Amino acid sequence: MAASELQEDGLTRSSPESLGYSSSAILGFVDDAAASGVELHSFMLYASNAVIAEAWWWPYQRNLPHVMHSATKSFLAVAVGLAIEQGYFSLDTTVASVFPERMPPATGDGDAGDGYMYSPSFLDQMTVEDLLTQTSGHDHGESGGSWRSIESSWIDKFISTPVVHRPGTFFAYSSATSFMLSAIVTRTTGLSVADYLEPRFFRPLGIRLAHWDMGPEGVNPGGNGLSCLTVDLLKLGVLHLQRGVWKGKRILPEKWVQEATKAQRGNLYGYQWWIGEDGSYKARGMFGQLCIVWPDSDAVLAVTAAVSRRAAALDELIDKHIPGLLASRNKDAVCSQGPLDHHFASRLAGLQVVAELPLGAETPSQEVIHAISKERYVAAPNEDGVLAFALDLSSAPQQCILRIDNRAGAHHISFSIGTWIESYTTSQVASLHHGYTWPQLRSVARGRWMGATMECLEVVLQLPETAFRDTILITFSQSDWSIAKLQRSVNVNSFSSRRPPIFATILRKGDELSSPELVALAEKDRATTTFSTSETSIGELLSYQPARDVLEAVVPELLSHPRLQEARDYSLDMVLSQASKRRIDSKTMVELNRRLAALTVPAIR
């Protein structure tokens, strides 16, 4: 890397040492991530007016957009700030004044349906600033995953949710409030947020590959749904670091940047930005999508990742390495390009999320391959709507295809045994992907045979435009290979991380899906299921009586919560993290998980 080099994306690159930073300290951050099990997909570190480090873990690439999840909210704030500057509305504008026709008729106090009394007048008082600061007055937040399946008006859904606190007085982080900000921008400007930002923000900053999902009524979700490059996320931070100026041109009002990035209303939250106690601020998305700005150090860090929703490991990793790296800058020790730069660059160029696997000495016999290849396994009724699946192993091991049929059509996953191949797929399960579905996704997949008799085929599907990595495990009956069980799980999710197994058989004349062998397989699977508050959906816990008994014994008050049935697809951890009341203390959670785990019995062979 040259001492200072301007790239096509408009940002200057410099080696760390040329600006007085330590490349070994940056590599320490990378190595510590691997050692601690933090799955990074990319990072870019900007300091002293230049990008001093950047890396992508294959199959993630610099030119592939990545889903931002709730980091989207900080992009939304740009649109709100610009719309206010252009006079479309103000911080004091009320939701009721923008959507008067959607407001309920004025009545007295009412029952919110979950034990709270609410005042309709609170809804009338709710302002743009209340939405920006997540103090709308709602008692609990809404996750984007819970709204994506709603096909009716999201505006009406928001307005019909009881406001039980005086707006401005109670913090409840929610994607629903961000959606309403997006709806206000669209109603007042006549443009979706994405279209409004195109000439005013995206184009001036050279952001070309951003894509924002569209919700009902032509409104971008606001709180989520944006996909963009890592460098685009970095540019958002750099623009705010430079107080709204980009390459000498003012994009955002300086006063807006100041207000958006400071703590508001007694909370460590500004206008759709999280605020740090050290003066930093961040755009934060689920599973580790981050843009952190350190104004005092003249630095910005952008990260994409796949970390557990409640894990603090990524925050701890960053806090351990990056602030100290920035603070230890030695302006008197700058040096030009040398061997150290080449070592640094080569280390960052060879990173991978997924490693190659050996082919393995054992594979099923050709007789077995012939028995299952291209056969259609017809599924028993299941929650995911899978009708059938089939494997084409005629070109194995180099090229294999898994076909899964559901109500939406046929979906193909291309993979190789032991090595990764790149392709595209439409095979997705929304409940494994935080409620998201996409028309088509880039994929990287590989398979391997497992088990004592090679009766299990594992297909791992990395989706490098997202945080998700699916694992599909197909287990065949060893008697005649005519019965199979398909299981699908994911690396990170806000819902359960696994789906209920799907049983299927090769139908021949006289066969029925409710055959005794299918029933026996289902009972065996139930016996090997594990339960926890983080990986099991609430629906699974409630439907299995022994697990429900544990909930009744340890947290009886939870079973009476009126929102529990609405959240059946979520994990209990996810629901509790969103609740402002009825939180469960850590000691009780440990006991709950201990008793749930005890329900597991040894696998039946």
Legacy VTK file of the C-alpha trace (Angstrom):
# vtk DataFile Version 3.0
C-alpha trace
ASCII
DATASET POLYDATA
POINTS 605 float
0.000 0.000 0.000
1.347 3.397 -0.935
1.793 5.981 1.798
-1.392 7.697 0.649
-3.624 6.404 -2.127
-7.086 7.597 -3.229
-9.399 4.731 -4.201
-12.394 4.601 -6.535
-14.783 4.738 -3.583
-13.497 8.228 -2.771
-11.589 7.298 0.378
-7.840 7.546 0.836
-5.878 4.446 1.880
-2.741 4.602 3.996
-0.726 1.958 5.784
-1.079 2.066 9.584
2.583 2.827 10.207
2.597 5.688 7.698
0.205 7.509 10.038
1.733 6.347 13.307
-0.593 3.414 14.059
0.427 -0.163 14.829
-0.421 -2.810 12.251
0.441 -5.522 14.776
-2.245 -4.124 17.092
-4.780 -4.380 14.261
-3.749 -7.980 13.613
-4.188 -8.583 17.326
-7.819 -7.549 16.920
-8.239 -10.006 14.033
-6.496 -12.864 15.826
-8.429 -12.288 19.039
-11.702 -12.417 17.100
-10.784 -15.851 15.767
-9.620 -17.077 19.159
-12.780 -15.907 20.919
-15.160 -17.302 18.314
-16.436 -13.917 17.104
-17.475 -14.401 13.481
-16.425 -11.283 11.587
-17.441 -10.835 7.967
-15.646 -7.558 7.298
-14.205 -4.468 8.902
-12.844 -1.117 7.780
-10.923 1.178 10.109
-10.697 4.869 9.207
-8.342 7.129 11.151
-6.593 10.436 10.501
-8.465 10.964 7.206
-7.608 7.581 5.685
-8.609 3.933 5.719
-5.725 2.235 7.524
-7.084 -1.330 7.565
-9.796 -3.303 5.807
-10.573 -6.987 5.469
-13.261 -9.375 4.253
-13.587 -12.978 5.349
-14.294 -15.151 2.290
-16.926 -15.664 0.921
-17.773 -12.099 2.014
-16.365 -9.576 -0.456
-15.903 -5.824 -0.678
-18.302 -5.560 -3.624
-21.127 -7.576 -2.007
-23.799 -5.719 -0.025
-24.540 -6.999 3.474
-27.831 -6.721 5.369
-27.486 -3.920 7.955
-30.425 -4.833 10.211
-30.986 -2.011 12.750
-27.909 -0.062 11.680
-30.433 1.043 9.043
-31.921 3.382 11.658
-28.927 5.723 11.494
-29.327 6.013 7.707
-32.984 6.823 8.310
-31.934 9.622 10.663
-30.114 11.262 7.746
-33.396 11.413 5.811
-35.242 12.857 8.803
-32.574 15.519 9.336
-32.642 16.529 5.676
-36.443 16.640 5.567
-36.518 18.867 8.649
-33.886 21.132 7.104
-36.005 21.421 3.953
-39.066 22.358 5.989
-41.245 19.306 5.400
-41.846 18.928 9.142
-40.151 19.710 12.470
-39.103 17.891 15.623
-42.356 19.060 17.210
-44.590 17.792 14.408
-47.046 15.257 15.801
-47.867 11.896 14.281
-51.540 12.865 14.497
-51.007 15.961 12.359
-49.344 13.917 9.597
-51.913 11.102 9.642
-55.125 12.722 10.910
-57.327 10.311 8.961
-55.706 7.324 10.701
-56.286 8.561 14.243
-58.898 6.788 16.394
-61.890 8.811 17.592
-61.330 10.692 20.834
-62.510 8.644 23.818
-61.696 8.283 27.480
-58.968 6.137 28.978
-58.935 2.528 27.815
-57.565 -0.897 28.614
-54.423 -1.788 26.666
-55.258 -5.460 26.914
-52.181 -6.434 28.927
-52.994 -4.994 32.304
-52.204 -1.367 31.470
-54.509 1.599 31.225
-53.719 4.052 28.473
-54.794 7.472 27.328
-55.609 8.117 23.649
-54.418 11.674 24.242
-50.883 10.323 24.587
-51.040 9.248 20.941
-52.123 12.761 19.954
-49.093 14.186 21.785
-46.485 11.920 20.140
-43.937 13.928 18.102
-41.190 13.284 15.583
-38.630 13.825 18.334
-40.360 11.211 20.486
-39.964 8.750 17.623
-36.335 9.706 17.020
-35.404 9.176 20.665
-37.369 5.924 21.085
-39.612 7.540 23.702
-42.923 7.147 21.872
-44.709 6.101 25.051
-45.197 2.469 24.082
-44.458 0.020 26.840
-42.420 -2.386 24.717
-40.470 -2.408 21.500
-41.283 -4.213 18.278
-38.700 -6.172 16.322
-38.612 -5.933 12.568
-38.899 -9.708 12.450
-42.348 -9.590 14.015
-43.644 -6.981 11.537
-42.306 -8.373 8.269
-45.082 -10.956 8.054
-47.819 -8.302 8.456
-49.405 -7.677 5.054
-51.913 -5.042 6.175
-51.093 -1.407 6.995
-48.107 -0.991 9.318
-49.213 2.587 9.949
-52.542 1.357 11.309
-50.719 -1.314 13.313
-48.554 1.341 14.966
-51.437 3.703 15.688
-53.563 0.912 17.162
-50.838 -0.047 19.658
-51.731 1.479 23.053
-49.522 4.364 24.228
-49.307 3.762 27.971
-46.690 6.370 28.930
-46.578 10.069 28.263
-44.437 10.465 25.111
-40.918 11.617 25.855
-40.773 10.027 29.315
-40.202 6.299 28.729
-37.507 4.627 26.583
-38.504 1.510 24.628
-36.218 0.671 21.696
-38.358 -0.311 18.723
-38.232 -0.700 14.957
-41.881 0.381 14.864
-41.006 3.966 15.813
-38.393 4.046 13.062
-40.975 2.802 10.591
-43.255 5.693 11.511
-40.427 8.150 10.879
-40.043 6.598 7.434
-43.799 6.883 6.895
-43.707 10.561 7.890
-40.882 11.257 5.427
-42.839 9.492 2.682
-46.134 11.237 3.471
-44.582 14.725 3.578
-42.064 14.475 0.716
-44.001 12.159 -1.584
-40.952 9.891 -1.846
-39.819 6.745 -0.108
-36.845 7.270 2.190
-34.598 5.436 -0.279
-35.698 7.656 -3.176
-35.492 10.784 -1.042
-31.908 9.964 -0.028
-30.728 9.051 -3.535
-29.826 12.572 -4.788
-29.249 14.070 -1.336
-27.085 11.443 0.368
-26.426 8.226 -1.553
-25.232 9.803 -4.791
-23.031 12.542 -3.242
-21.259 9.927 -1.105
-20.847 7.477 -3.993
-23.184 4.885 -2.463
-24.339 2.894 -5.506
-25.363 -0.601 -4.413
-27.637 0.204 -1.482
-30.999 -1.544 -1.514
-33.846 -0.862 0.914
-36.746 -3.282 1.309
-40.231 -1.946 0.733
-43.066 -2.394 3.205
-46.807 -1.922 2.727
-48.102 1.387 1.340
-44.806 2.196 -0.384
-42.917 2.868 2.854
-39.386 1.584 3.498
-39.287 -0.173 6.893
-37.054 2.545 8.350
-35.696 0.525 11.249
-34.203 -2.225 9.086
-34.225 -3.631 5.573
-31.196 -1.793 4.158
-28.366 -3.684 2.480
-25.170 -1.897 1.487
-21.413 -2.294 1.216
-19.156 -2.124 4.256
-17.603 1.014 2.802
-21.071 2.602 2.608
-21.570 1.947 6.315
-18.151 3.473 6.936
-19.060 6.556 4.888
-22.108 7.129 7.077
-19.771 7.358 10.050
-17.185 9.496 8.267
-19.878 11.990 7.226
-20.902 12.416 10.854
-17.288 12.549 12.028
-16.857 15.461 9.606
-19.989 17.119 11.050
-22.077 16.635 7.938
-19.508 17.664 5.320
-18.333 15.364 2.517
-15.436 16.412 0.292
-16.001 20.076 1.059
-19.755 19.975 0.432
-22.272 20.184 3.248
-24.660 17.227 3.174
-26.197 17.427 6.648
-26.704 20.495 8.865
-23.995 20.621 11.524
-26.561 21.289 14.242
-28.438 18.147 13.241
-25.284 16.036 13.501
-24.568 17.467 16.951
-28.067 16.716 18.228
-28.359 13.309 16.568
-25.114 12.042 18.085
-25.536 13.126 21.691
-27.564 11.579 24.508
-31.177 12.712 24.524
-33.818 12.629 27.263
-31.580 11.048 29.860
-30.795 7.939 27.803
-27.634 6.820 26.015
-29.479 7.247 22.743
-29.628 10.195 20.360
-31.599 10.466 17.142
-31.418 6.813 16.006
-27.784 6.568 17.176
-26.536 4.768 20.290
-24.321 6.977 22.457
-21.221 5.801 24.330
-20.148 7.089 27.715
-16.700 7.819 26.238
-18.065 10.314 23.698
-18.351 7.785 20.889
-21.580 6.952 19.075
-22.648 4.032 16.951
-25.079 2.693 14.387
-25.918 -0.772 15.636
-27.591 -3.669 13.871
-28.503 -7.153 14.995
-25.872 -9.893 14.765
-22.949 -7.447 14.838
-23.475 -4.807 12.131
-21.720 -1.742 13.554
-20.456 1.701 12.660
-18.657 3.325 15.597
-17.428 6.912 15.544
-14.762 8.178 17.981
-14.694 11.964 17.428
-11.848 12.542 19.891
-9.653 10.060 18.013
-10.745 11.161 14.532
-11.689 7.563 13.750
-14.518 5.365 12.464
-14.869 1.574 12.509
-17.368 -0.300 10.313
-18.017 -3.988 10.984
-20.259 -6.679 9.545
-20.536 -9.938 11.440
-22.654 -12.839 12.676
-22.719 -12.863 16.455
-25.426 -13.983 18.828
-28.032 -11.312 19.434
-27.335 -11.068 23.157
-23.602 -11.753 23.048
-21.332 -8.991 24.274
-18.268 -10.653 22.754
-17.994 -8.275 19.781
-18.371 -5.163 21.935
-15.758 -6.496 24.338
-13.421 -7.345 21.465
-13.668 -3.837 20.028
-13.324 -2.154 23.426
-10.272 -4.266 24.172
-8.379 -3.413 20.994
-9.549 -0.384 19.016
-9.665 2.580 21.467
-6.221 1.671 22.780
-4.867 1.297 19.250
-6.134 4.770 18.395
-4.885 6.335 21.621
-1.385 4.901 21.203
-0.816 6.617 17.874
2.741 7.928 17.658
2.912 10.806 15.200
6.692 10.909 15.554
7.139 7.268 14.567
5.597 7.272 11.095
7.379 5.206 8.487
7.055 4.566 4.791
6.066 1.291 3.161
8.237 -1.665 4.086
8.192 -5.429 4.694
5.787 -4.937 7.602
3.162 -3.515 5.236
3.397 -6.545 2.945
2.970 -8.945 5.871
0.005 -6.938 7.147
-1.689 -6.865 3.739
-1.169 -10.580 3.098
-2.600 -11.504 6.506
-5.747 -9.490 5.900
-6.137 -10.856 2.372
-6.304 -14.515 3.390
-9.174 -14.557 5.882
-12.100 -16.980 5.624
-15.381 -17.509 7.434
-15.689 -21.082 6.183
-12.762 -23.445 5.780
-12.267 -26.218 3.255
-13.071 -29.705 4.500
-11.306 -32.896 3.465
-13.377 -35.040 1.147
-13.154 -37.950 3.560
-12.257 -41.530 2.863
-15.796 -42.836 3.223
-18.874 -42.131 1.158
-21.986 -44.223 0.666
-21.686 -47.068 -1.785
-22.690 -46.556 -5.383
-25.650 -48.815 -4.685
-26.859 -46.408 -1.995
-26.175 -43.353 -4.169
-28.256 -44.954 -6.909
-31.044 -45.724 -4.424
-31.507 -42.115 -3.295
-30.345 -39.970 -6.235
-33.196 -38.242 -8.076
-35.794 -39.934 -5.879
-38.585 -37.650 -4.664
-39.038 -37.816 -0.904
-42.601 -36.670 -0.187
-42.894 -34.844 3.123
-45.399 -35.401 5.870
-47.362 -32.244 6.830
-45.004 -29.748 8.440
-44.856 -26.152 9.709
-42.549 -24.969 6.924
-44.820 -26.056 4.097
-42.208 -28.342 2.527
-43.935 -30.694 0.090
-40.988 -32.813 -1.018
-37.248 -32.848 -1.546
-34.826 -34.677 -3.821
-31.086 -35.082 -4.290
-29.331 -35.236 -7.640
-26.043 -37.033 -6.973
-25.402 -38.133 -10.547
-22.368 -35.835 -10.813
-21.163 -36.281 -7.226
-18.882 -35.400 -5.599
-18.072 -32.385 -7.789
-21.645 -31.211 -8.407
-24.690 -32.096 -6.336
-28.123 -30.491 -6.178
-30.647 -30.491 -3.363
-34.135 -29.573 -4.535
-36.750 -28.528 -1.971
-40.361 -28.076 -3.102
-42.817 -25.943 -1.156
-45.956 -23.954 -1.890
-43.883 -21.206 -3.530
-42.254 -23.571 -6.013
-39.009 -25.494 -6.443
-35.801 -24.268 -4.800
-32.314 -25.548 -5.623
-29.105 -25.632 -3.601
-25.950 -26.481 -5.528
-23.085 -27.951 -3.512
-20.019 -30.128 -3.774
-18.854 -32.851 -1.426
-15.957 -31.511 0.641
-15.393 -28.241 -1.215
-17.333 -25.007 -1.545
-19.024 -23.917 -4.741
-20.621 -20.553 -5.437
-24.120 -20.271 -6.821
-27.493 -18.625 -6.198
-30.469 -20.002 -4.327
-34.076 -19.177 -3.536
-34.193 -21.739 -0.717
-34.901 -19.778 2.461
-36.835 -20.180 5.689
-38.004 -16.801 6.990
-38.289 -18.007 10.568
-34.575 -18.905 10.514
-33.588 -15.540 9.045
-35.189 -13.039 11.433
-38.304 -12.948 9.271
-36.496 -12.003 6.053
-37.025 -13.516 2.627
-35.297 -12.441 -0.575
-36.126 -13.243 -4.221
-32.669 -14.779 -4.659
-29.446 -14.889 -2.688
-25.847 -15.567 -3.544
-24.747 -18.791 -1.859
-21.626 -20.786 -1.117
-22.286 -24.412 -0.168
-20.581 -27.702 0.513
-21.692 -31.134 1.656
-20.252 -34.096 3.508
-21.407 -37.552 4.479
-21.508 -38.341 8.178
-22.437 -41.142 10.551
-21.101 -44.603 11.165
-22.645 -45.892 7.960
-22.639 -42.610 6.043
-26.407 -42.346 6.539
-26.354 -38.557 7.106
-25.731 -35.876 4.503
-24.849 -32.434 5.864
-25.155 -29.442 3.532
-23.814 -26.107 4.811
-25.145 -23.048 3.011
-23.368 -19.720 3.601
-25.340 -16.679 2.394
-22.667 -13.964 2.036
-25.089 -11.071 1.569
-26.467 -11.791 5.032
-25.304 -12.843 8.488
-26.783 -16.307 8.003
-25.293 -19.756 7.526
-27.795 -22.598 7.248
-27.040 -26.224 7.985
-29.292 -28.835 6.399
-28.971 -32.373 7.741
-30.677 -35.231 5.914
-30.733 -38.558 7.737
-31.795 -41.671 5.838
-33.221 -44.898 7.219
-30.588 -47.576 6.804
-32.984 -50.404 6.002
-33.792 -49.413 2.436
-33.026 -45.650 2.367
-36.655 -44.937 1.485
-37.371 -42.772 4.543
-35.530 -39.545 5.346
-35.572 -36.792 7.937
-34.624 -33.225 6.956
-33.477 -30.792 9.657
-32.518 -27.159 9.088
-30.731 -24.831 11.509
-28.910 -21.499 11.377
-25.885 -19.887 13.009
-27.662 -16.770 14.374
-31.298 -15.792 14.697
-33.742 -13.876 16.852
-36.228 -16.744 16.595
-35.344 -20.357 17.323
-32.095 -21.405 15.642
-33.573 -24.669 14.346
-36.759 -25.781 12.644
-38.801 -28.854 13.573
-37.673 -31.916 11.611
-39.460 -32.849 8.408
-40.056 -36.533 7.712
-40.449 -37.842 4.195
-40.609 -41.075 2.260
-40.321 -42.314 -1.294
-43.953 -43.017 -2.109
-44.783 -46.282 -3.778
-48.193 -47.749 -4.467
-49.946 -48.366 -1.169
-47.552 -46.264 0.908
-48.869 -43.692 3.361
-47.010 -40.859 5.059
-48.327 -41.915 8.457
-46.569 -45.265 8.309
-45.366 -46.765 11.615
-41.730 -46.188 10.678
-42.349 -42.450 10.177
-44.062 -42.294 13.565
-41.144 -44.113 15.174
-38.686 -41.666 13.637
-40.711 -38.741 14.956
-40.712 -40.203 18.464
-36.972 -40.802 18.278
-36.404 -37.222 17.187
-38.468 -35.889 20.084
-36.268 -37.922 22.420
-33.099 -36.282 21.108
-34.363 -32.691 21.087
-32.594 -30.213 23.366
-34.326 -27.231 24.923
-33.061 -23.792 25.959
-34.264 -20.200 26.205
-31.932 -19.113 23.406
-32.290 -21.815 20.728
-35.835 -23.101 21.208
-38.874 -21.142 20.082
-41.570 -20.301 22.600
-43.987 -22.324 20.494
-41.840 -25.450 20.886
-41.582 -24.920 24.643
-45.332 -24.486 24.990
-46.278 -27.420 22.761
-44.078 -29.992 24.546
-45.721 -30.675 27.907
-42.537 -31.443 29.918
-41.014 -28.132 28.751
-44.238 -26.303 29.518
-44.211 -27.848 33.001
-40.734 -26.403 33.575
-41.959 -22.938 32.585
-44.927 -23.331 34.914
-42.657 -24.305 37.793
-39.904 -21.700 37.333
-41.623 -18.689 35.720
-45.386 -19.161 36.183
-46.072 -15.453 35.704
-44.656 -15.658 32.182
-47.336 -18.065 30.970
-50.034 -15.518 31.753
-48.388 -12.755 29.720
-50.842 -11.805 26.920
-48.060 -11.261 24.368
-46.612 -14.747 24.794
-48.866 -16.322 22.165
-47.991 -13.545 19.695
-44.311 -14.409 20.061
-44.456 -18.177 19.504
-41.840 -18.062 16.730
-39.295 -16.175 18.857
-36.867 -17.500 21.423
-37.617 -16.595 25.025
-34.341 -14.660 25.229
-35.438 -12.472 22.320
-38.820 -11.678 23.881
-37.343 -10.858 27.277
-34.742 -8.559 25.728
-37.573 -6.520 24.169
-39.783 -6.397 27.268
-39.626 -3.346 29.500
-41.412 -5.137 32.335
-41.545 -8.651 33.749
-37.821 -9.207 33.212
-36.407 -12.420 34.683
-33.285 -12.173 36.827
-30.124 -14.001 35.773
-30.321 -16.546 38.608
-33.795 -17.601 37.522
-32.671 -17.805 33.881
-29.805 -20.116 34.850
-32.204 -22.371 36.749
-34.697 -22.322 33.886
-32.069 -23.356 31.335
-30.694 -26.024 33.677
-34.095 -27.640 33.999
-34.862 -27.340 30.286
-31.533 -28.947 29.381
-32.293 -31.807 31.766
-35.224 -32.795 29.546
-32.776 -34.072 26.936
-32.263 -37.860 26.883
-29.456 -39.799 25.164
-29.890 -40.455 21.468
-31.478 -43.764 20.547
-29.330 -45.949 18.343
LINES 1 606
605 0 1 2 3 4 5 6 7 8 9 10 11 12 13 14 15 16 17 18 19 20 21 22 23 24 25 26 27 28 29 30 31 32 33 34 35 36 37 38 39 40 41 42 43 44 45 46 47 48 49 50 51 52 53 54 55 56 57 58 59 60 61 62 63 64 65 66 67 68 69 70 71 72 73 74 75 76 77 78 79 80 81 82 83 84 85 86 87 88 89 90 91 92 93 94 95 96 97 98 99 100 101 102 103 104 105 106 107 108 109 110 111 112 113 114 115 116 117 118 119 120 121 122 123 124 125 126 127 128 129 130 131 132 133 134 135 136 137 138 139 140 141 142 143 144 145 146 147 148 149 150 151 152 153 154 155 156 157 158 159 160 161 162 163 164 165 166 167 168 169 170 171 172 173 174 175 176 177 178 179 180 181 182 183 184 185 186 187 188 189 190 191 192 193 194 195 196 197 198 199 200 201 202 203 204 205 206 207 208 209 210 211 212 213 214 215 216 217 218 219 220 221 222 223 224 225 226 227 228 229 230 231 232 233 234 235 236 237 238 239 240 241 242 243 244 245 246 247 248 249 250 251 252 253 254 255 256 257 258 259 260 261 262 263 264 265 266 267 268 269 270 271 272 273 274 275 276 277 278 279 280 281 282 283 284 285 286 287 288 289 290 291 292 293 294 295 296 297 298 299 300 301 302 303 304 305 306 307 308 309 310 311 312 313 314 315 316 317 318 319 320 321 322 323 324 325 326 327 328 329 330 331 332 333 334 335 336 337 338 339 340 341 342 343 344 345 346 347 348 349 350 351 352 353 354 355 356 357 358 359 360 361 362 363 364 365 366 367 368 369 370 371 372 373 374 375 376 377 378 379 380 381 382 383 384 385 386 387 388 389 390 391 392 393 394 395 396 397 398 399 400 401 402 403 404 405 406 407 408 409 410 411 412 413 414 415 416 417 418 419 420 421 422 423 424 425 426 427 428 429 430 431 432 433 434 435 436 437 438 439 440 441 442 443 444 445 446 447 448 449 450 451 452 453 454 455 456 457 458 459 460 461 462 463 464 465 466 467 468 469 470 471 472 473 474 475 476 477 478 479 480 481 482 483 484 485 486 487 488 489 490 491 492 493 494 495 496 497 498 499 500 501 502 503 504 505 506 507 508 509 510 511 512 513 514 515 516 517 518 519 520 521 522 523 524 525 526 527 528 529 530 531 532 533 534 535 536 537 538 539 540 541 542 543 544 545 546 547 548 549 550 551 552 553 554 555 556 557 558 559 560 561 562 563 564 565 566 567 568 569 570 571 572 573 574 575 576 577 578 579 580 581 582 583 584 585 586 587 588 589 590 591 592 593 594 595 596 597 598 599 600 601 602 603 604
